Amino acid sequence: MPHWTYELSGARAPQAEDEWLSPDAERVREALGGGAVTWAVEVGQDIAARIAQKIPALADEAAAREAVRRATTSTTLRALMLVAGLGEPDTTLASAEVGEIARDFARRGMALDDLLRAIRVGYAVLAAALLDAARLVLPPTESSAELRRISVLLFEVHDDFTAVAASAFIEEQSVWAAGVSAARFDLVNQILGAEDVDRVHAEKVLGYALAGPHIALVAWSGPHSTRDLRAVVDTVLRQRGVPSASLVLPVGLQTVWAWGTITSGSSPHRYALPTFDDAFVVVGETGVGVEGFRRSHAEAKAVERLIRLRPGQGPCTVAHEHVALEVLLLSDPDAAEQFASRLLGPLAQREPRMAELRSTLRRYLDMDHSLSKVAAAEHISKNTVTYRVHKALNLCGHSGETTTDLRAALRIHEWLRGDPLARE
């Protein structure tokens, strides 16, 4: 006796879809008749239409909707084969068309949740269509058992169907993301190298407006850190007056470059920089346009080089405007170290006593030669301040009227010897 699915038929005559139907259509036609194929095509179309309603990204994409329709029709044909007992018992519902539409979702930059939502919606429409058809064709005495059997069959193959589609999506997403990241990285390097690029094209590829004003950041973490550097960058950008829009590029495994556009009217908290216990962040100055994009990044990189010069420096967040002088003074580290050693002489020694004298002398020079301010800052008497200052000046042989070179030498020495970042 023919299976009940042999009695299926569509509401319209077959159309040009024969050109794109999968080979499963011919197997169904031979076993169940042309009416079953037409029924499957119409159900596949219904599923595709319902998915398009639920996934806004497909609303204006005719080609994508057609690809979805081919996949949903193929799935419906395989579901018919499963219910009718055609083919192998372990035949999957996930055809080649399903894998292709999953990859297409990834190439369009859609989220995995979009694919999973499409599967849930489609599965519900497919199950309803099969159950309704069985209820209409079979007599009441037979329909109850058959409806239960269909439900169990569809439930058993659902996880496999979802896993196949999700795996295809994730694999393609990885390839697609790598390609996009590489294209963006190459383009950013062209901009940073002052090459001539088409700004409109660059903004389209980067998804970022180059007109500015914007700031650049570099963030990195240690080899064993699990810190999400994108979240770190977003936190710092918000603190600098950038609400959300940013360009973030991975550079290796544990470093990112980032830029954020500062919206007009925002008031960045320039000195309230968040810190992280396992991540370094450096920030350039605000720049405008392509040149500002480039310059701010160069400033951030300069601060990064400065941080890496500092022995034993732990995770920190440092803005260029906080260390601009040190960046200039240490642009040539070897020459800077020789300069500092020459001016400081014995005062550059690592002994605790020398460090104490350097600290007092630095405060004295930074505080406009005020004995009382230094005494209050270091909790010592003014006489002690006077003694230490004279002792330090004698050790370094300073006898000139200007202290500019000496102050520079102290800053260089303090940075290279790993003294604390914060300065009063």
Buried (B, 14 or more C-beta within 10 A) or exposed (E): EEBBBBBBBBEEEBEEBEEBBBEBBEBBBEBBBBBBBBBBBBBBBBBBBBBBEEBEBBEEBEEBBEBBBBBBBBBBBBBBBBBBEBEEEEBBBBBEBBBBBBBBBBBEEBEBEBBBBBBEBBBEBBBEBBBEBBEEBBEEEEBEEBBEEBEEBBEEBBEEBBEBBBEBBBBBBEEBEEEBBEEBBEBBEEBBEEEEBEEEEBEEBBEBBBEBBBBBBBBBBEEEBEBEBBEBBBBBBBBBBBEEBBBBBBBEEBBBBBBBBBEEEEEBEBEEBEEBEEBBBBBBBBBBBBEBBBBBBBBBBBBBEBBEBBEEBEBBBBBBBBBBEBBEBBEEBEEBBEBBBEBBBEBBBEEEEBBBBBBBBBBBBBBEEBBEBBBEBBEBEBEBBBBBBEBBBBBBEBEEEEBEBBBBBBBBBBBBBEBEBEEE
